[in-house]
Amino acid sequence: MNPRPLEADEALSGLQGFDAVLDVRSPGEFALDHMPGALNWWVLDDEQRARVGTLYKQQGSFEAKRLGAVLVARNIALHMEHGAAAWPRRQRVLVYCWRGGNRSGAMAHVLAQVGFAVSLVRGGYKALRAALVRQLQQFSDRQRLVVVCGPTGCGKSRLLQALHAAGAQVLDLEALAAHRGSVLGAMRDEAQPSQKAFETRIWERMLGFDPEHPVYVESESRKIGRLQVPPALIERMRAAECLRVEAEPDVRVQVLLGDYADMIADPPELQRRLQTLHELRGAQAVARWQGLVADGAFEQLTRELLQQHYDPSYGASMQRNYQGFAQAPRLCVTDPAGFGKLAAQVRGLFEPAHAAA
């Protein structure tokens, strides 16, 4: 048997139909981005790939291929022994490397000769990536978005979580980006993904959305931490209908103290992050806020950050960037624990058929 060549668009559309998706690039390449659910059956690890590349530059392709053949054969044997040993004969396998060349070809050939049903992606990861970007734009264009707007601390993320728990379609960009969106928003225990991996996560989430129903998404700037929201998506968000979530200062403070409990638990790290506001708010303000951290006055700190840093530019920014903001229906948060009820109200506003059911 020979591997079946497969175009990238077809491979993406049929990912769920394979029993195993094998990314045979090096671990470093795999870590930057890979197809959802893929296993990293590298045929050259990072050090081996560097050795082969150096040999190619110094002595030419013949010597590089001779070394590469030895390493690739040895690594494929290990994967066959430890990874494929329990596979049934009818295992359906998709294989790709960077460009769909020698690395994936070698792995696919061995698997196919054993008798597995193997498909080999034409153009490899590079073609898959291009197809994913095209599909992501198509998903953005066809989906009805509802943008949840509101000042910092009103519980937008909590509302999205409640909507998701209630069965609504939710695109939580901050969760996918592993960042809460503000200057203090980096996650302590989770690094942000690469830009490509972020876009792959968005694509995977949007893949299952039904265009007949709205998708709820939080208002964002173009950047979440160091990551860029895909251009097609942010433009659709800014032209979409909106919901305005509001809350009294006391409620917002309580929401933020809960959401940023990890920062409160690490005062030195919180002080370090506050230092990044030096240029925006000045040395005196930052020194005062760092002093409040040292004193454990986190409620006062939160109130001052809202009044002096977050709130002053909020309204103008929303009016400027989100076309539906001015006419958006308003929802008032009165209880930090009451987002389940609010989610039902939101679905009643934007999904009348759901409310009727």
C-alpha positions in Angstrom: 0.0 0.0 0.0 1.1 3.6 -0.6 0.1 6.7 1.4 -2.8 8.6 0.0 -2.0 12.3 -0.8 -4.5 14.7 0.8 -4.9 18.4 0.2 -4.7 20.7 3.3 -8.3 21.9 3.2 -9.6 18.4 3.1 -7.2 17.3 5.8 -8.5 20.1 8.1 -12.1 19.4 7.4 -11.6 15.7 8.2 -9.3 15.8 11.2 -11.9 14.1 13.4 -12.1 11.2 11.0 -8.5 10.0 11.7 -7.6 7.7 14.6 -4.2 9.4 14.8 -2.7 12.6 13.5 1.1 12.5 13.4 3.2 15.7 13.3 6.7 14.4 12.6 8.5 17.7 12.9 11.0 18.3 15.7 9.7 19.0 19.3 10.6 22.7 19.0 8.6 23.1 15.8 5.7 21.2 17.3 5.7 23.3 20.5 5.2 26.5 18.5 2.0 25.2 16.8 0.5 22.0 15.6 -2.9 20.7 14.5 -5.4 20.0 17.3 -5.0 16.5 18.7 -1.7 15.8 16.9 0.9 13.5 18.4 4.6 14.6 18.0 6.2 11.5 16.4 9.4 13.4 15.4 11.7 11.7 13.0 14.5 14.1 13.9 14.7 15.8 17.3 15.9 19.4 17.6 19.5 18.5 18.1 19.5 16.0 15.3 17.8 18.4 12.9 20.5 21.0 13.7 23.2 18.4 13.1 21.8 17.4 9.7 21.4 21.1 8.7 25.0 21.9 9.7 26.3 18.9 7.7 24.3 20.0 4.7 25.9 23.5 4.8 29.5 22.1 5.4 29.6 19.0 3.2 26.6 19.0 1.0 23.3 17.1 0.6 24.7 13.6 0.1 26.4 13.5 3.5 23.5 15.2 5.2 21.0 12.7 3.7 23.2 9.8 4.7 23.2 10.9 8.3 19.6 11.9 8.2 18.6 8.4 6.9 20.3 6.7 9.8 18.6 9.0 12.4 15.2 8.9 10.7 15.2 5.1 10.4 16.2 4.7 14.1 13.5 7.2 15.3 10.7 5.7 13.2 11.6 2.3 14.6 11.2 3.6 18.1 7.8 5.1 17.3 6.7 1.9 15.7 7.8 -0.1 18.6 6.4 2.0 21.4 3.6 4.0 19.7 2.0 1.8 17.0 2.4 -1.6 18.7 -1.2 -1.7 19.8 -2.8 -0.1 16.8 -5.5 -2.2 15.0 -5.0 -3.0 11.3 -7.7 -0.5 10.3 -6.0 2.4 12.0 -6.6 5.6 10.0 -3.5 7.9 10.2 -2.8 11.4 8.9 0.9 12.4 8.7 2.5 15.8 8.1 5.8 17.6 8.4 6.9 21.1 7.5 6.4 21.0 3.7 5.2 17.4 3.2 8.6 16.2 2.1 11.2 13.7 3.3 10.3 13.5 7.0 6.6 12.9 6.6 7.2 10.8 3.5 9.5 8.4 5.4 7.0 8.0 8.2 4.0 7.6 6.0 5.8 5.0 3.8 6.7 2.8 6.7 3.2 2.9 8.2 1.6 2.3 4.8 3.8 -0.7 4.1 2.7 -2.2 7.4 -0.9 -2.0 6.2 -2.3 1.1 8.0 -4.6 3.5 6.1 -2.2 6.5 5.8 -2.9 9.9 4.3 -0.1 12.3 3.7 -0.8 16.1 3.7 0.4 17.8 0.5 2.5 20.8 1.5 2.7 19.7 5.1 2.2 22.1 8.1 2.8 25.1 5.9 -0.2 24.2 3.7 -2.3 23.3 6.7 -1.5 26.7 8.3 -2.5 28.6 5.1 -5.7 26.7 4.9 -6.5 27.3 8.6 -6.0 31.1 8.2 -8.4 31.1 5.2 -11.0 29.1 7.1 -10.6 31.3 10.2 -11.5 34.3 8.1 -14.5 32.4 6.6 -15.7 31.5 10.1 -15.4 35.1 11.2 -17.3 36.4 8.2 -20.3 34.1 8.6 -20.8 34.1 12.3 -23.2 36.3 14.2 -21.2 37.8 17.0 -22.5 39.4 20.2 -19.8 41.5 21.9 -20.0 41.7 25.7 -18.8 45.2 26.7 -18.3 46.7 30.1 -15.7 48.4 32.3 -13.0 46.4 34.1 -14.4 44.4 37.0 -18.0 44.1 35.8 -17.6 40.4 35.3 -17.5 40.0 31.5 -15.4 36.8 31.8 -17.7 35.4 34.4 -20.7 36.0 32.3 -19.1 34.2 29.3 -18.4 31.3 31.6 -22.0 31.2 32.7 -23.2 31.4 29.1 -21.0 28.5 28.2 -22.3 26.5 31.1 -25.8 27.2 29.9 -25.1 25.8 26.5 -24.5 29.0 24.5 -21.8 29.4 22.0 -18.9 31.3 23.5 -15.5 32.4 22.2 -13.4 33.3 25.2 -10.4 34.9 23.6 -8.7 35.6 27.0 -8.9 32.0 28.0 -7.5 30.9 24.6 -4.7 33.5 24.9 -3.9 32.6 28.5 -4.1 36.3 29.5 -6.8 38.4 31.2 -6.2 41.3 28.8 -4.9 44.0 31.2 -1.4 45.1 32.2 -1.8 42.9 35.2 -3.4 40.0 33.3 -0.7 37.5 32.7 -1.4 34.1 34.1 1.0 32.9 36.8 0.9 29.2 35.9 0.4 29.3 32.2 2.5 31.0 29.5 0.8 32.5 26.5 0.9 30.4 23.4 2.6 31.4 20.2 0.7 33.6 17.8 0.1 30.7 15.5 -1.0 28.4 18.3 -3.4 31.1 19.5 -5.0 31.3 16.0 -5.2 27.5 15.9 -7.0 27.5 19.2 -9.5 30.1 17.9 -10.0 28.1 14.7 -10.7 24.9 16.7 -13.2 26.6 18.9 -15.0 28.2 16.0 -15.0 25.0 13.9 -18.0 23.7 15.9 -20.1 26.8 16.0 -23.5 26.9 14.3 -24.0 30.0 12.2 -27.7 30.0 13.1 -26.9 30.9 16.7 -25.0 33.8 18.1 -21.5 33.6 19.5 -20.8 35.6 22.6 -17.3 37.2 22.8 -15.8 39.8 25.1 -14.8 43.2 23.8 -11.0 43.3 23.3 -8.4 45.5 22.0 -6.3 44.3 19.1 -3.8 42.7 21.5 -4.3 40.4 24.4 -1.0 40.4 26.2 1.5 40.0 23.4 -0.9 38.2 21.0 -2.8 39.8 18.2 -6.5 39.0 17.7 -6.8 37.9 14.0 -7.6 40.9 11.8 -10.7 39.4 10.3 -12.1 38.5 13.7 -11.4 41.9 15.4 -13.0 43.8 12.5 -16.2 41.6 12.7 -16.3 42.1 16.4 -16.1 45.9 16.1 -19.0 45.9 13.6 -21.1 43.5 15.7 -24.1 44.1 18.0 -23.1 44.6 21.6 -24.3 44.1 25.2 -23.3 46.6 27.9 -22.6 45.0 31.3 -22.5 47.5 34.2 -21.9 47.3 38.0 -21.5 49.5 41.0 -18.0 50.1 42.2 -18.4 47.9 45.3 -19.4 45.0 43.1 -16.6 45.5 40.7 -14.1 45.6 43.5 -15.3 42.3 44.8 -15.3 40.7 41.4 -11.7 41.8 40.8 -10.5 40.7 44.2 -11.8 37.2 43.3 -10.5 37.2 39.7 -7.0 38.4 40.7 -6.6 36.3 43.9 -3.4 34.8 42.5 -1.9 38.3 42.3 -3.0 39.1 45.8 -1.3 35.9 47.0 2.0 37.1 45.5 2.6 40.7 46.6 6.2 41.0 45.1 4.9 39.9 41.7 2.0 42.4 41.9 4.4 45.2 42.8 6.6 44.2 39.8 3.6 44.4 37.4 2.5 47.7 38.8 5.9 49.1 37.9 5.0 48.7 34.2 2.5 51.5 34.7 5.3 54.0 35.5 5.2 55.7 32.1 1.4 55.9 31.9 0.6 57.0 35.5 3.8 58.4 36.9 6.3 57.4 39.6 4.2 58.9 42.4 1.0 57.0 41.7 2.9 53.7 41.1 4.8 54.2 44.4 1.6 54.7 46.2 0.0 51.6 44.7 3.0 49.5 45.6 2.8 50.8 49.1 -0.8 49.7 49.3 0.3 46.2 48.2 2.9 46.2 51.0 0.2 47.2 53.5 -2.2 44.5 52.3 -4.7 47.2 51.4 -5.9 45.4 48.3 -9.4 46.7 48.3 -8.2 50.3 48.3 -5.7 49.5 45.6 -8.4 48.0 43.4 -10.6 51.1 43.8 -7.8 53.5 42.9 -6.7 51.4 39.9 -10.3 51.5 38.6 -10.7 55.2 39.2 -7.3 56.4 38.0 -6.2 53.8 35.5 -8.9 51.7 34.0 -12.1 53.9 33.9 -10.9 57.2 32.5 -10.5 56.0 28.9 -13.1 53.2 28.9 -16.2 55.0 27.5 -14.4 56.9 24.7 -12.6 53.7 23.7 -15.8 51.7 23.4 -17.6 54.4 21.4 -14.6 54.7 19.1 -14.0 51.0 18.5 -17.4 49.3 18.7 -20.2 50.4 16.4 -23.0 48.8 18.4 -21.9 50.1 21.8 -24.1 53.2 22.0 -27.4 51.3 21.1 -26.5 48.2 23.1 -29.0 46.9 25.8 -27.7 47.2 29.3 -27.5 44.6 32.0 -26.7 45.4 35.6 -24.6 43.1 37.8 -25.6 43.3 41.4 -24.4 40.0 42.8 -20.9 38.6 42.0 -22.4 35.1 42.4 -25.4 35.7 40.2 -24.1 35.3 36.7 -26.2 32.2 36.0 -29.4 34.2 36.1 -27.8 37.0 34.1 -26.8 34.4 31.4 -30.4 33.4 31.1 -31.4 37.1 30.6 -28.7 37.5 27.9 -29.9 34.5 26.0 -33.5 35.9 26.2 -32.3 39.1 24.6 -30.3 37.6 21.8 -31.8 34.2 21.3 -35.6 34.7 21.5 -36.2 31.1 20.3 -34.2 29.8 23.3 -36.2 32.0 25.7 -39.5 30.7 24.2 -38.3 27.1 24.6 
